[in-house]
Amino acid sequence: MTEFTDLPLNPALFQGLDALGHVQMTPVQAQSLPALIEGRDLIAQAPTGSGKTAAFGLALLHRIDPAQVRVQALVLCPTRELADQVAKHIRKLATGIPNVKLTTLTGGVALAPQLASLAQHAPHVVVGTPGRVQELLRKRALDLRDVRVLVLDEADRMLDMGFEEPIREIVGKTPSNRQTLLFSATYPESIRAIAGNLLREPLEVTVEGAQQQATIDQRFFDVDPAQKPAALAGLLMEYNPESAVVFCNMKRDIDDVAASLAHLGYSALALHGDLEQRDRDEVLVRFANRSCNVLVASDVAARGLDIHDLGAVINYDVPTDADTYVHRIGRTGRAGRNGIALTLCTPRELPRSTALAQQLGIAIRWERPTLATLRPRSAPAASTVTLRIDAGRTDKLRPGDIVGAITGEAGLPVEAIGKIDVFPTRSYVAIQRNQADKALARLQSGKIKGRKFRVRRI
């Protein structure tokens, strides 16, 4: 069974599948969906990018009744970014089902609008992070007594981030006869333990990441600690990926590494837990729209980062364990594309690299990196820059309005416009670097949708 049309799905779901371009099932979908439609519990070990979101999205949408205005499905995710992506995917899958309300409940944003939304109209589907869902439950603003399907997405990461206690409290507020689906990229003992408590005779599905990893060129470089900045710059210049994520083990190193790369001319940004939510949003927007070509991040901060066609992952430090290494490099080489995973290793990190190679069954062939001359502005900047418009959905602003202003008022060709992101109170548009000054000047002096808004370059 490889076609979605072979499944006894609610016919309205095929419109959403068409909108997303899904035709044939991925392995995790083919192995799990027949059982999910029958209502069975599931524990699935599947790598990022395997199609698991569509699998559980179809399963929960198949089971909800839009006529019953109550929470019928709950999806828990480790981070706000992943929750937003999952919610967006499920909304598209639900295109053909009228009157389905989905609400995203995550931390990092104001609580009051979420409380107001829940008070006005209970959603059919909630996608949220454990901390915020727990908070709303304790305020008695959220009722989970009618949940039919519970999904724990990236359960291993949620446990790594300390969410086991909130998860258990949340699950305790759902019916015992619910359907529970647990997805995890790895299957450590902690996952086995929580699965044993929460799931009933689950179907177990494992989708190997070997096919995905076969497209990733994994290389290890022996380097002295003092040479790390020059080695990193050398690797970026030698392999020249369009976009790269550089992972550091220590938060204190992230800003230093990003500043060093920016000094060389890269459009490099830091992503770590100390950022304010708006700053974090802007970093992710700029990396996704290609106006930042190198993102320097911690493992926790990068959770939920979903960038298609990521050119390279570079481990500035050797990861502390094999699961972390697999998570990191799994962000490149997706969907059959080639990817590169480069790891810098100092003499002190050699035992960790050896243990990692043994766990993963890979052979390390050590190389010496070419050290870059750290000259200011010697590296290529990103091909686009981002303009921020201080207006968004609450101002009835749409992407088409921004395109119209840039091609009309600003007089730029449509080819100069990149990705556009519209948030409630602000919008971002990527512009080709050589057209950015012109676009900014014209937008600042002109109007969008007949109104003047503050526009700046970030």
Secondary structure, DSSP 4 states (H G I P E B T S, - for coil): --BGGGS---TTHHHHHHHHT--BPPHHHHHHHHHHHTT--EEEE--TTSSHHHHHHHHHHHH--TTS-S--EEEE-SSHHHHHHHHHHHHHHGGGSTT--EEEE-SSS-HHHHHHHHHH---SEEEE-HHHHHHHHHTT----TT--EEEETTHHHHHHTT-HHHHHHHHTTS-TT-EEEEEESS--HHHHHHHHHH-SS-EEEE--SHHHHTTEEEEEEE--GGGHHHHHHHHHHHH--SSEEEE-SSHHHHHHHHHHHHHHT--EEEE-TTS-HHHHHHHHHHHHTTS--EEEE-TTTTTT---TTB-EEEESS--SSHHHHHHHHTTBS-TT--EEEEEEE-GGGHHHHHHHHHHHT----EE-PPPPP--TT-SPPPSEEEEEES--GGGT--HHHHHHHHHTTS---GGGEEEEEE-SS-EEEEEEGGGHHHHHHHHHHS-BTTB---EEE-
